Amino acid sequence: MTSPDLTPETPGAPPTAPGPTTEPVRLVARGRDDLLAMVPTMLGFVPAESVTMLTFSAARPFHARVDLPRRQDEEVVVALLLEPALRHRVGRVAFVVHSRRGDGFARFGRRLVDAFLDAGIGVVEVLLADGDRVWCLDCDEPSAGRDRRCAGHPYDVSAHPFVAHAVLEGRVVHASREELASTLEPDAAARTSYRRVAEAAARHGARLAPTAHGREASWLRRTVRRHLDLGTRPDDMRLGRVLADLAEVGLRDSCWERMDREDARAQVELWRDVVRRAPDALVGPAAGVLAYAAWLTGHGALAWCAVDRGRAHAPELDLLVFVARMLEQAVPPDEGDGDRLSADRAPGGPQVA
């Protein structure tokens, strides 16, 4: 069973790249098409074979996506979605199921409605969308029969104002979660430079003395800031040094612990490039920094992709485990306390949070 993509809602849709405006805009759904357009705009990709929960009337709204379950796992997924909704005192929710098949939609939809209503949470709508048509679990339109069975309605949200606003702000909505995850995978040029990067990291790591960590932390922060200010990316030699630094807990902490939400917006693309170019043996710490930056911006799906990329090679890395926990619990970025990570480190043992 996969964990859900939990996206804390910074007012408005979470960006995948810095946009020209820093003023947040809250998206307000007033109808079926608004809900359909909100899902990919909030997640940053068009989901497939999954259920997305949109939350409303909460002090700290969030949105969650999880793979469609098999019939025997439906109760588990319902509980998985209900738990954070209760913890964050959500007043109302809407569910959008994206599937080309649609089998079991009515049964699964009823389970969701019953569980949430029993818990005192209102259900605004339950929709099934296949990319061309949408069906309502309970349809009030004249085309529905006496049993309220929906006949299906054509839809196209490509020109919806939510989507247009995302384009205007420079935010990318990917065609799928896989496409989003692929932005963290190496291309041919990155693979060609693996050896140079790894050798540079090994040379720097061999001569990096603990007594020099303070000076090296300053270099690392200056290097990150310079690339952000100039819009550049480190060459292979500097990338190797950055990756060797990130392998040291203290240096890695100096890279993310001072990051705030505005700073994180600018850092996401830099760390995405570092993760994409990092050899497998070195990618875990960089993926942790990217995951943290993405979480701070409210981009839960990208944060999960970074966690997955890093955990494939460093499953117990402290920062990856910490961000995964924040995502699983739908902790809003302004409530996430990096001190929890330091407090949970066991001296002499595996550094996991």
matplotlib code that plots the C-alpha trace (Angstrom):
import matplotlib.pyplot as plt

x = [0.0, 1.5, 1.5, -0.6, 0.7, -0.3, 0.0, -0.4, -2.1, -0.1, -2.9, -3.2, -1.6, 1.9, 4.4, 6.9, 9.1, 9.4, 6.8, 6.9, 4.7, 5.1, 1.6, -0.4, -3.8, -6.4, -8.3, -12.1, -14.1, -17.7, -18.6, -17.7, -15.3, -13.5, -12.9, -11.6, -9.3, -8.1, -6.7, -3.9, -3.2, -2.8, -0.9, 1.3, 0.4, -2.6, -3.3, -4.2, -5.8, -6.0, -8.3, -7.7, -9.2, -9.6, -10.3, -12.3, -13.4, -10.2, -7.8, -5.0, -6.3, -4.4, -5.0, -4.2, -3.8, -3.4, -3.4, -6.8, -7.0, -7.9, -11.3, -9.8, -7.8, -10.5, -11.1, -7.4, -7.3, -10.5, -8.8, -5.6, -7.5, -9.8, -7.0, -5.3, -8.7, -9.8, -6.4, -6.7, -10.4, -11.5, -15.1, -15.8, -14.1, -14.5, -13.2, -12.1, -11.4, -9.3, -9.6, -10.1, -11.9, -14.4, -15.3, -16.1, -16.5, -20.0, -18.9, -15.7, -17.4, -20.1, -17.5, -15.8, -19.1, -20.3, -17.0, -16.6, -20.2, -20.0, -17.0, -18.8, -17.1, -19.3, -18.8, -19.3, -18.9, -17.6, -16.6, -15.2, -13.1, -11.6, -10.0, -13.0, -16.1, -17.0, -19.6, -21.1, -21.7, -25.0, -26.2, -28.9, -29.1, -32.2, -30.2, -29.9, -32.5, -34.7, -31.8, -29.7, -27.3, -25.2, -25.1, -21.7, -20.8, -18.1, -15.4, -12.3, -10.4, -7.4, -8.6, -10.0, -9.0, -7.1, -5.0, -4.5, -3.4, -0.8, 0.6, 0.7, 2.7, 5.2, 4.0, 4.2, 1.4, 2.9, 1.0, 1.4, 3.2, 5.7, 6.5, 7.0, 9.3, 11.2, 12.4, 14.6, 16.1, 19.5, 19.6, 22.4, 24.5, 24.2, 25.2, 28.2, 29.5, 28.9, 32.5, 33.9, 31.4, 32.1, 35.8, 35.6, 33.4, 35.8, 38.8, 37.1, 35.6, 39.1, 40.6, 37.5, 38.6, 36.0, 37.8, 37.2, 33.4, 32.6, 34.6, 33.1, 29.6, 30.2, 31.5, 28.4, 26.0, 27.8, 27.9, 24.2, 23.4, 25.6, 24.0, 20.5, 21.4, 23.0, 20.6, 23.5, 24.3, 27.5, 30.0, 31.0, 33.9, 31.8, 28.9, 31.2, 32.2, 28.6, 27.6, 30.6, 29.6, 26.0, 27.1, 28.2, 25.3, 26.5, 27.1, 23.8, 22.0, 23.7, 22.2, 18.5, 17.9, 17.9, 15.7, 12.3, 9.4, 10.4, 14.0, 12.7, 10.8, 14.1, 16.0, 13.7, 15.0, 18.6, 18.3, 16.3, 19.3, 21.7, 19.5, 19.2, 23.1, 24.1, 25.4, 23.3, 25.7, 25.6, 22.0, 20.3, 21.3, 20.7, 17.2, 16.6, 17.3, 15.1, 12.3, 12.5, 12.5, 9.5, 7.6, 8.2, 6.7, 3.6, 4.5, 3.9, 4.0, 7.5, 8.6, 7.4, 9.2, 12.4, 11.9, 11.4, 14.4, 16.6, 15.2, 16.0, 19.7, 19.7, 16.5, 17.4, 18.8, 17.5, 16.3, 14.4, 12.6, 11.8, 10.2, 8.3, 6.9, 5.8, 4.1, 2.4, 1.0, 0.0, 2.0, 1.9, 5.4, 5.0, 4.4, 7.3, 10.1, 13.6, 14.6, 12.5, 15.0, 18.0, 16.2, 15.3, 18.9, 20.3, 24.0, 26.1, 23.1, 21.3, 20.4, 16.7, 13.8]
y = [0.0, 3.3, 6.4, 9.3, 12.4, 14.9, 18.5, 21.2, 24.2, 27.3, 29.7, 28.9, 26.2, 24.9, 26.0, 23.7, 26.7, 30.2, 32.4, 36.1, 37.0, 36.1, 37.1, 33.9, 33.4, 31.0, 28.8, 28.7, 25.8, 26.6, 23.7, 20.4, 21.9, 23.9, 20.7, 18.9, 21.8, 22.2, 18.7, 18.9, 22.5, 21.7, 18.5, 19.7, 16.7, 15.0, 11.9, 8.5, 5.5, 7.4, 9.2, 12.8, 14.3, 18.1, 19.6, 22.7, 24.6, 23.8, 26.1, 24.5, 22.9, 20.2, 17.9, 14.2, 11.7, 8.0, 5.1, 3.5, 0.5, -3.1, -4.0, -5.7, -2.6, 0.0, 0.3, 0.8, 3.7, 5.3, 5.2, 6.6, 9.6, 10.1, 10.2, 13.5, 15.0, 14.4, 15.5, 18.8, 19.3, 19.5, 20.5, 19.4, 17.3, 16.5, 13.4, 13.1, 9.6, 9.5, 6.2, 4.9, 1.9, 3.2, -0.3, -0.2, 3.6, 3.5, 1.0, 2.8, 6.2, 5.1, 3.8, 7.2, 9.1, 6.9, 7.0, 10.8, 11.5, 9.2, 11.1, 14.4, 15.6, 16.9, 15.5, 18.1, 15.9, 12.5, 12.5, 9.9, 11.4, 9.5, 12.4, 13.1, 12.6, 12.9, 11.1, 12.2, 9.6, 11.4, 13.3, 16.0, 16.9, 16.0, 13.5, 11.3, 8.6, 8.0, 6.1, 9.3, 7.3, 9.8, 9.6, 11.3, 14.8, 15.8, 18.1, 20.0, 22.0, 22.9, 26.5, 26.8, 29.9, 27.8, 26.3, 29.7, 31.2, 28.4, 29.0, 32.8, 32.2, 29.9, 26.7, 23.5, 20.9, 17.6, 15.0, 12.4, 11.7, 9.6, 12.6, 14.7, 12.0, 11.9, 15.4, 14.0, 11.3, 11.7, 12.4, 11.3, 14.3, 13.7, 10.0, 11.0, 13.2, 10.7, 9.6, 13.2, 14.1, 11.0, 11.5, 15.1, 14.1, 11.4, 13.7, 16.4, 14.0, 12.5, 15.8, 17.2, 17.3, 17.7, 20.8, 22.5, 22.0, 25.6, 27.0, 24.5, 25.3, 28.9, 27.9, 25.7, 28.5, 31.0, 28.7, 28.0, 31.7, 32.6, 30.1, 31.3, 35.0, 34.3, 31.6, 29.3, 25.6, 24.1, 22.5, 18.9, 19.8, 22.0, 19.6, 16.8, 19.1, 20.0, 16.3, 15.4, 18.2, 17.0, 13.5, 15.1, 15.6, 18.9, 20.4, 19.0, 20.7, 24.0, 23.8, 23.4, 24.4, 28.2, 27.8, 29.6, 29.3, 32.2, 31.0, 27.5, 28.6, 29.8, 26.7, 24.0, 24.2, 24.3, 21.2, 19.5, 19.9, 18.6, 15.5, 14.9, 15.0, 13.2, 9.6, 7.1, 6.6, 10.3, 11.3, 10.6, 13.7, 16.0, 14.5, 15.2, 18.9, 19.0, 17.2, 19.7, 22.7, 21.2, 20.6, 24.1, 25.5, 23.2, 21.0, 17.7, 15.6, 16.8, 16.3, 12.7, 12.1, 13.4, 11.2, 8.2, 9.0, 9.4, 6.4, 4.1, 4.6, 5.9, 4.5, 5.5, 9.0, 11.3, 14.2, 11.9, 10.1, 13.5, 15.0, 11.7, 12.0, 15.6, 14.6, 11.5, 13.6, 16.6, 18.9, 22.5, 23.9, 26.7, 24.0, 21.8, 22.2, 21.2, 20.8, 17.6, 16.1, 16.9, 15.7, 12.4, 11.5, 8.8, 9.3, 6.5, 4.9, 5.2, 8.8, 8.5, 10.7]
z = [0.0, -1.0, 1.2, 0.1, -1.5, 1.2, 0.1, 2.7, 1.0, 1.0, 0.0, -3.7, -5.8, -4.8, -7.4, -9.1, -10.0, -8.8, -10.4, -11.2, -8.2, -4.6, -3.5, -2.9, -4.4, -2.8, -5.2, -4.5, -6.0, -6.8, -9.1, -10.7, -13.3, -10.6, -8.6, -11.7, -12.5, -8.9, -8.6, -11.2, -10.3, -6.6, -7.2, -10.0, -12.2, -13.7, -11.6, -13.0, -11.3, -8.0, -5.6, -4.6, -1.5, -1.5, 2.0, 2.8, 6.0, 7.8, 9.6, 7.6, 4.4, 2.7, -0.2, -0.6, -3.4, -3.1, -5.6, -6.2, -3.9, -4.7, -3.2, -0.2, 0.6, 0.3, 4.0, 4.6, 2.1, 3.6, 7.0, 5.5, 4.2, 7.2, 9.8, 8.7, 8.0, 11.6, 13.0, 11.1, 12.0, 8.4, 7.9, 4.4, 1.7, -2.0, -3.7, -7.3, -8.6, -11.8, -13.6, -17.1, -15.8, -13.3, -12.0, -8.2, -8.2, -6.6, -4.0, -3.1, -3.2, -0.8, 1.6, 1.5, 2.0, 4.9, 6.8, 6.5, 7.4, 10.3, 11.5, 11.2, 8.0, 5.2, 1.7, -1.0, -4.0, -5.2, -8.9, -11.3, -14.2, -17.1, -18.9, -21.2, -19.1, -15.5, -13.4, -10.1, -7.3, -6.6, -9.6, -9.3, -13.0, -15.1, -17.1, -14.0, -13.6, -10.5, -8.9, -9.4, -11.6, -13.5, -17.3, -17.4, -18.6, -21.0, -19.5, -20.6, -18.1, -20.3, -20.5, -17.0, -15.0, -12.4, -15.2, -16.9, -13.6, -13.1, -16.6, -16.0, -12.8, -14.6, -12.7, -14.6, -14.5, -15.5, -17.5, -14.8, -11.5, -13.4, -15.6, -12.4, -10.9, -14.2, -13.6, -10.9, -13.0, -14.8, -18.5, -20.9, -20.1, -16.3, -16.7, -18.8, -16.0, -13.2, -13.0, -12.8, -10.1, -8.1, -8.3, -7.3, -4.3, -3.2, -3.4, -1.4, 1.1, 1.8, 2.8, 4.6, 8.3, 11.0, 12.3, 8.9, 9.0, 10.1, 7.2, 4.8, 5.9, 5.1, 1.6, 1.0, 2.0, -0.1, -3.1, -2.9, -2.6, -5.5, -7.9, -6.8, -7.3, -10.7, -11.9, -12.6, -11.7, -10.3, -12.6, -12.1, -9.8, -7.5, -7.7, -6.3, -3.5, -2.7, -2.6, -0.4, 2.0, 2.1, 3.2, 6.5, 8.8, 10.2, 6.8, 5.5, 8.4, 7.6, 4.1, 5.0, 8.7, 7.9, 4.8, 5.0, 2.6, 0.3, 0.2, -0.6, -3.6, -5.2, -4.1, -5.5, -9.1, -7.9, -5.8, -8.5, -10.8, -8.1, -7.6, -11.3, -11.7, -8.5, -8.9, -7.1, -4.2, -3.4, -4.2, -0.9, 1.1, -1.9, -2.4, 1.3, 0.9, -2.2, -0.4, 2.5, 0.1, -1.9, 1.4, 2.5, -0.7, -0.3, -3.2, -1.5, -4.7, -5.6, -2.0, -2.2, -5.5, -3.9, -0.9, -3.1, -5.2, -2.1, -0.2, -3.1, -2.2, 1.4, 3.0, 6.6, 5.9, 8.7, 6.5, 4.2, 7.0, 8.7, 5.5, 4.9, 8.4, 7.9, 4.6, 6.1, 8.9, 6.6, 8.8, 7.4, 6.7, 9.3, 12.0, 11.0, 13.5, 12.3, 15.9, 16.0, 13.6, 15.8, 18.9, 17.3, 16.4, 18.5, 19.3, 17.9, 16.1, 12.8, 12.2, 11.6, 12.6]

ax = plt.figure().add_subplot(projection="3d")
ax.plot(x, y, z, "-o")
ax.set_aspect("equal")
plt.show()
